[in-house]
Amino acid sequence: MSPIRILVAAAWLFAAGAACAEVRIVPQDSGVKVRLRGISAVSADVAWASGREGTVLRTVDGGKHWQTIKVPDAGELDFRDVEGFDADTAVVLSIGPGEASRVYRTEDGGKSWKFALQNKDPRAFFDCMAFQGTDGWMLGDPIEGRFQVYRSRNAGKDWQLTPNGPKAVDGEAAFAASGTCIAATNTHVVVVTGGDAARAHVLNVGTNEWYATEPAKSKKSESSGFFSAASSGNHTFLLVGGDYKSESKPGLIAGLSFAKKNGAGIASLAELDPPLRGYRSAIACGDRFSSPCIAVGPSGVEAENAQPSHIRLSLLSGTGYDAIDLAGSIGWMSGDGGRIARVEISD
């Protein structure tokens, strides 16, 4: 059966003038029914997805066909994050207390898998990964007042726990909703949090210095905060979230920027209006100035222009998704019931 094509044309107002971006959402058949909270767009042809029951998916033909891959002895694991490097190489992260938190890696398209990291601390809980080239970062919930941050310098083959993760206040945690609670560029790593403090922690890669924003002013609860961050260019990020127990209530969106004060790094968080139409678990931004940033959640998909000072929102779809990733102007979204869709952005 031919997929239904959802075509949305929206105008985005930028600081340099008006630009138009056309976003096409093309539903595809994943071949599975499990909830898929991990997605990684490698190219216009190659993508990986992951989810419950130890499920990993791969396409090498733009999503026309999705191959179901089972990781051995992982049938009870929930793979919340997947990061693909090419058609053959990927790492997947499972969540859960103690030894349920793991990272696996394949170099042969999923025919075989090796343990890259297995948590042994019963207090620990892995949340999300991000890569900038072969440099990788993985975030875990706080232990003894500090978030756990692991580093890989070889595309996820090996991981080391860094000695000084960002400090957390009581009741502050990260959300493993889409594998995007950490984001990385060549210069910065951003960790977003919620609970009793919804804020961003920023690592200056050059100085190895962590610093944090002031918490968001929005009402706090253990189920609310920031869930995802994405670089929107020019040393700025967009953060999205909300309350996952109240999916239809307005969600959070904020701009994050960096500066120096008295020689030290500082980060500024600005909550933006209008708010999102609902809780959003993930955001991804295109790599061109005219490309929008697209946020997804169980209650729908909407787009934001990439300049926080000129924010403008447009609802693209009322269909829910949990995760999104873009490779240039092409990407994918994934969600509950095995839902998966290709995203195509054109000027």
C-alpha positions as CSV (number, residue, x, y, z in Angstrom):
1,M,0.0,0.0,0.0
2,S,1.4,3.4,-0.9
3,P,2.2,5.6,2.0
4,I,0.0,8.6,2.6
5,R,2.0,11.8,1.9
6,I,1.5,14.6,4.3
7,L,2.7,17.9,2.7
8,V,3.1,21.0,4.7
9,A,4.4,24.3,3.4
10,A,5.4,26.9,6.0
11,A,7.0,30.3,5.8
12,W,9.8,31.0,8.3
13,L,10.9,34.5,9.3
14,F,14.6,34.8,9.8
15,A,16.9,37.7,10.9
16,A,18.2,38.0,7.3
17,G,14.8,38.0,5.8
18,A,12.0,35.6,4.8
19,A,12.7,32.1,3.6
20,C,10.4,29.3,2.8
21,A,10.9,25.6,3.8
22,E,8.7,22.8,2.6
23,V,8.5,19.8,4.9
24,R,7.2,16.5,3.7
25,I,6.4,13.7,6.2
26,V,6.2,10.3,4.5
27,P,4.9,7.4,6.6
28,Q,6.8,4.1,6.1
29,D,6.3,0.5,7.1
30,S,8.8,-0.5,9.9
31,G,7.6,-4.1,10.0
32,V,7.4,-4.0,13.8
33,K,4.8,-3.0,16.4
34,V,7.1,-2.1,19.4
35,R,7.6,1.4,20.5
36,L,10.6,2.9,18.7
37,R,12.3,5.7,20.8
38,G,15.6,5.7,19.0
39,I,16.3,7.0,15.5
40,S,19.5,7.9,13.7
41,A,19.7,9.3,10.2
42,V,23.0,8.6,8.5
43,S,22.3,9.7,5.0
44,A,19.4,10.0,2.5
45,D,19.6,6.2,2.1
46,V,20.8,4.8,5.5
47,A,19.1,5.1,8.9
48,W,18.9,3.0,12.1
49,A,16.0,2.8,14.6
50,S,15.7,1.1,18.0
51,G,13.1,0.3,20.6
52,R,11.6,-2.2,23.0
53,E,12.2,-5.9,23.2
54,G,15.8,-5.5,22.0
55,T,14.7,-4.3,18.6
56,V,17.0,-2.6,16.1
57,L,16.0,-1.7,12.6
58,R,18.1,-0.6,9.6
59,T,17.3,0.7,6.1
60,V,19.8,1.1,3.3
61,D,17.3,2.2,0.6
62,G,15.8,5.4,2.1
63,G,13.2,3.5,4.1
64,K,11.5,1.6,1.3
65,H,12.5,-1.5,3.3
66,W,13.4,-1.8,7.0
67,Q,15.4,-4.8,8.2
68,T,14.5,-6.1,11.7
69,I,17.6,-7.0,13.8
70,K,17.6,-8.7,17.1
71,V,20.5,-8.2,19.4
72,P,21.4,-11.6,21.1
73,D,20.2,-12.0,24.7
74,A,18.6,-8.6,24.6
75,G,15.0,-9.4,24.2
76,E,14.0,-7.8,27.5
77,L,15.9,-4.6,26.9
78,D,14.6,-1.2,25.9
79,F,16.9,0.4,23.4
80,R,16.2,4.1,23.8
81,D,19.0,5.4,21.7
82,V,20.9,4.4,18.5
83,E,23.7,6.2,16.7
84,G,24.6,5.0,13.2
85,F,27.9,5.8,11.5
86,D,27.3,4.1,8.2
87,A,25.3,1.2,6.8
88,D,27.4,-1.3,8.8
89,T,28.4,0.5,12.0
90,A,26.1,1.5,14.9
91,V,25.9,1.6,18.7
92,V,22.7,1.1,20.7
93,L,22.0,2.1,24.3
94,S,19.6,0.3,26.6
95,I,18.1,1.9,29.7
96,G,17.3,0.5,33.1
97,P,18.7,0.2,36.6
98,G,22.0,-1.6,37.2
99,E,23.1,-4.1,34.5
100,A,20.1,-3.3,32.2
101,S,21.9,-0.1,31.2
102,R,24.2,-1.2,28.4
103,V,25.8,-0.1,25.1
104,Y,26.2,-2.6,22.2
105,R,28.1,-2.1,18.9
106,T,28.0,-3.7,15.5
107,E,30.4,-3.3,12.5
108,D,28.7,-5.7,10.1
109,G,25.2,-4.3,9.7
110,G,23.8,-6.1,12.8
111,K,24.9,-9.6,12.0
112,S,27.0,-9.6,15.2
113,W,27.2,-7.4,18.3
114,K,29.8,-6.7,21.0
115,F,29.4,-5.2,24.4
116,A,30.9,-1.7,24.4
117,L,29.8,-0.9,27.9
118,Q,27.7,-2.5,30.7
119,N,26.8,-0.7,33.8
120,K,27.7,-2.5,37.1
121,D,26.6,0.1,39.6
122,P,23.0,-0.6,40.8
123,R,22.5,3.1,41.4
124,A,23.3,4.1,37.8
125,F,20.9,4.6,34.9
126,F,22.0,5.4,31.3
127,D,19.9,8.0,29.4
128,C,21.3,9.1,26.1
129,M,24.3,9.4,23.7
130,A,25.6,12.0,21.2
131,F,28.4,11.9,18.7
132,Q,30.4,14.5,16.9
133,G,32.2,12.4,14.3
134,T,33.9,9.6,16.2
135,D,33.9,11.6,19.5
136,G,31.0,10.3,21.7
137,W,29.4,11.3,24.9
138,M,27.0,9.3,27.0
139,L,24.9,10.6,30.0
140,G,23.7,8.8,33.0
141,D,21.6,10.0,36.0
142,P,23.3,11.5,39.0
143,I,25.2,9.4,41.6
144,E,26.3,11.2,44.7
145,G,25.3,14.6,43.3
146,R,26.9,14.4,39.9
147,F,25.6,13.3,36.5
148,Q,27.6,10.4,35.0
149,V,29.2,11.3,31.7
150,Y,31.1,8.7,29.7
151,R,33.5,9.6,26.8
152,S,34.4,7.6,23.7
153,R,37.0,8.7,21.2
154,N,36.7,5.8,18.8
155,A,33.0,5.8,17.6
156,G,31.7,3.9,20.6
157,K,34.2,1.0,20.7
158,D,35.4,2.0,24.2
159,W,34.0,4.2,26.9
160,Q,35.6,5.9,29.9
161,L,33.7,7.6,32.9
162,T,34.9,11.2,33.1
163,P,36.0,12.2,36.6
164,N,33.9,15.4,37.0
165,G,30.4,15.2,35.5
166,P,28.1,18.3,36.0
167,K,26.7,18.8,39.5
168,A,23.0,18.0,40.1
169,V,20.7,19.4,42.8
170,D,18.4,17.1,44.7
171,G,15.5,15.9,42.5
172,E,17.3,16.8,39.2
173,A,17.5,14.1,36.6
174,A,17.7,13.5,32.8
175,F,14.9,12.0,30.7
176,A,15.6,9.0,28.4
177,A,12.6,9.6,26.3
178,S,14.3,9.8,22.9
179,G,18.1,9.5,23.3
180,T,18.5,13.3,22.8
181,C,19.0,14.6,26.3
182,I,22.6,15.3,25.4
183,A,23.8,17.1,22.3
184,A,27.3,17.8,21.0
185,T,29.2,20.1,18.6
186,N,32.9,20.6,18.0
187,T,33.0,23.2,20.8
188,H,30.2,22.3,23.3
189,V,28.4,19.4,24.9
190,V,24.9,20.3,26.2
191,V,23.0,18.2,28.8
192,V,19.3,19.0,29.5
193,T,17.5,18.1,32.7
194,G,14.2,18.2,34.5
195,G,12.5,17.4,37.8
196,D,13.3,19.9,40.5
197,A,15.6,21.8,38.2
198,A,14.9,22.1,34.5
199,R,18.0,23.6,33.0
200,A,21.1,23.0,30.8
201,H,24.6,22.0,31.7
202,V,27.3,23.0,29.2
203,L,30.7,21.6,28.7
204,N,33.3,23.7,26.9
205,V,35.2,21.0,25.1
206,G,38.3,23.1,24.8
207,T,38.7,23.9,28.5
208,N,36.9,20.8,29.9
209,E,34.8,23.2,32.0
210,W,31.2,22.5,33.0
211,Y,28.8,25.3,33.8
212,A,25.0,25.5,34.2
213,T,22.2,27.8,33.4
214,E,19.7,29.1,35.9
215,P,16.7,26.8,36.1
216,A,13.7,27.5,33.9
217,K,10.9,29.4,35.7
218,S,8.2,27.0,34.6
219,K,6.3,25.0,37.2
220,K,8.4,22.0,38.3
221,S,7.4,18.4,38.7
222,E,9.2,15.1,38.6
223,S,7.7,14.4,35.2
224,S,8.5,17.8,33.6
225,G,11.5,19.7,32.2
226,F,13.7,19.7,29.2
227,F,13.9,16.4,27.3
228,S,16.0,17.3,24.2
229,A,18.5,19.7,22.7
230,A,19.7,20.4,19.2
231,S,22.3,22.8,17.8
232,S,20.6,25.5,15.8
233,G,23.9,27.1,14.6
234,N,26.0,30.1,15.6
235,H,26.7,28.6,19.0
236,T,23.1,28.4,20.0
237,F,20.8,25.5,20.8
238,L,17.1,24.9,21.0
239,L,15.7,22.9,24.0
240,V,12.2,21.4,24.1
241,G,10.2,19.5,26.7
242,G,7.2,19.7,28.9
243,D,5.4,17.2,31.1
244,Y,5.2,13.7,29.8
245,K,2.3,12.9,32.1
246,S,0.3,15.8,30.6
247,E,1.1,15.4,26.9
248,S,-1.4,17.9,25.5
249,K,-0.5,20.7,27.9
250,P,1.7,23.4,26.4
251,G,5.3,22.3,26.2
252,L,8.6,24.0,26.9
253,I,10.9,25.6,24.4
254,A,14.0,27.6,25.2
255,G,17.0,29.1,23.4
256,L,20.5,28.4,24.8
257,S,23.4,30.7,24.1
258,F,27.0,31.0,25.4
259,A,29.3,33.9,26.4
260,K,32.2,34.7,28.7
261,K,32.1,36.9,31.8
262,N,35.3,37.8,33.6
263,G,37.1,35.2,31.6
264,A,34.8,32.3,32.6
265,G,32.2,30.6,30.4
266,I,28.5,31.3,31.1
267,A,25.4,29.9,29.5
268,S,22.0,31.7,29.2
269,L,18.7,30.1,29.0
270,A,15.7,32.0,27.6
271,E,12.2,30.5,27.6
272,L,10.4,31.4,24.4
273,D,6.9,32.4,23.5
274,P,4.6,31.0,22.2
275,P,5.0,27.7,24.0
276,L,4.9,24.4,22.1
277,R,1.4,23.0,21.5
278,G,2.2,19.9,23.7
279,Y,4.9,18.0,25.4
280,R,7.8,17.4,23.0
281,S,10.4,14.6,23.6
282,A,12.9,15.4,20.8
283,I,14.1,18.1,18.5
284,A,16.3,18.1,15.4
285,C,17.6,21.0,13.2
286,G,18.5,21.1,9.6
287,D,22.1,22.1,8.6
288,R,21.1,25.0,6.4
289,F,20.2,28.6,7.5
290,S,16.8,28.2,5.8
291,S,16.0,24.8,7.4
292,P,13.6,24.6,10.3
293,C,14.0,22.8,13.6
294,I,11.4,20.1,14.0
295,A,10.1,19.0,17.4
296,V,8.1,15.8,18.0
297,G,6.1,14.3,20.8
298,P,3.2,11.9,21.4
299,S,0.6,14.6,20.6
300,G,2.2,15.8,17.3
301,V,4.9,17.4,15.3
302,E,5.7,21.1,15.0
303,A,8.5,23.2,13.5
304,E,10.4,26.2,14.8
305,N,12.6,28.5,12.9
306,A,16.2,28.2,13.9
307,Q,16.7,31.7,15.2
308,P,15.4,32.0,18.8
309,S,15.0,35.8,18.6
310,H,12.5,35.3,15.8
311,I,10.6,32.2,17.0
312,R,7.7,31.1,14.9
313,L,5.8,27.8,15.3
314,S,3.8,25.7,12.8
315,L,2.0,22.5,13.4
316,L,3.0,19.9,10.9
317,S,1.1,16.9,12.0
318,G,-1.2,15.7,14.8
319,T,0.3,12.2,14.6
320,G,2.6,11.5,17.5
321,Y,6.3,10.5,17.3
322,D,8.9,10.1,20.1
323,A,12.2,10.7,18.2
324,I,13.6,12.5,15.2
325,D,17.0,12.9,13.5
326,L,18.1,14.7,10.4
327,A,21.0,14.2,8.0
328,G,21.0,17.4,6.1
329,S,17.6,17.9,4.5
330,I,16.5,14.2,5.0
331,G,15.6,12.5,8.2
332,W,13.3,10.1,10.0
333,M,10.9,10.1,13.0
334,S,9.9,7.1,15.1
335,G,7.3,6.3,17.7
336,D,4.8,4.1,19.3
337,G,3.3,1.0,17.6
338,G,6.4,0.7,15.3
339,R,5.5,4.1,13.7
340,I,8.2,5.5,11.4
341,A,8.3,8.3,8.8
342,R,10.7,9.9,6.4
343,V,11.2,13.7,6.6
344,E,12.1,15.6,3.5
345,I,13.0,19.4,3.7
346,S,13.2,21.5,0.6
347,D,13.5,25.3,0.1
